[in-house]
Amino acid sequence: MTSTTDFTTTPISLPDHTQLPCEDGTFVKNFQEHPQSILLTESIKPILQKIHPDGQYCIGQDSGIYWRITEPLERGAEAPDWFYVPNVPPSLNGQVRRSYVLWQEYISPLIVLEFVSGNGEEERDKTPWKGKFWIYEQVIHPAFYGIYEVNKASVEVYHLLENKYHLLPANERGHYPIPALGVELGIWQGEYQNLDLPWLRWWDLDGNLLLSGEERAEQEYQRAERESQRAERESQRAEEERLKNERLIAKLRALGVEPD
């Protein structure tokens, strides 16, 4: 009797973003994190629209990046406070993303940013398979990794070269260039959403601050106001000139001279 063995196996079906938890039940660390994410997103949006006229990119804000299957599932994800992935659709099959799943899309983020709330140990942890720094460096592979500490008014930016993060030096403006985006990252002291803090901001490569939507609106209002004031001054000058001419004509007529 000849026996045969069936080696046919069923392919493993990995969960997608609709089947994975989109939160781990923890609180946002402080009131500054949410406006900081909004500020980064809305100020760089015009740049991304130029880079991606087809709209093929996504931004995550305190959203999970799944990199392995674990139990419980959420332990297989890191949730950067802000990250950007180029050349991927903003939604999947018409559904809003719940998380970003590496085994589903393969493309690593270009940049991830972490906002430190404690002493920074978690963001710099290089423990294999557990530490956040190690996971970004060895598994998720964002080309740039930024660690922002609002309490120290500082940011560290690391660049991935040959599978290892190297701390970038600041340029003459104290900023860190991200060449693929044509921007620089740095610290800006000022007021945003009623909070005067050292915010993490973008600049262009000439050192011009990329403005938030509110700042762009205010800039446009100021421009329109200046234009209105200029037009009003021109109108006043024209009126003064008209009155001057009328007075001159009246004087000439009083002398018996009829002006042409």
Secondary structure, 3 states (H helix, E strand, C coil): CCCCCCCCCCCCCCCCCCCCCCCCCCCCCCCCHHHHHHHHHHHHHHHHHHHCCCCCEEEECCCCEECCCCCCHHHHEECCCEEEEECCCCEECCEECCCEEHHHHCCCCCEEEEECCCCCCCCCCCCCCCCHHHHHHHHHCCCEEEEEEHHHCEEEEEEEECCEEEECCCCCCCCEEECCCCEEEEEEEEEECCEEEEEEEEEECCCCECCCHHHHHHHHHHHHHHHHHHHHHHHHHHHHHHHHHHHHHHHHHHCCCCCC
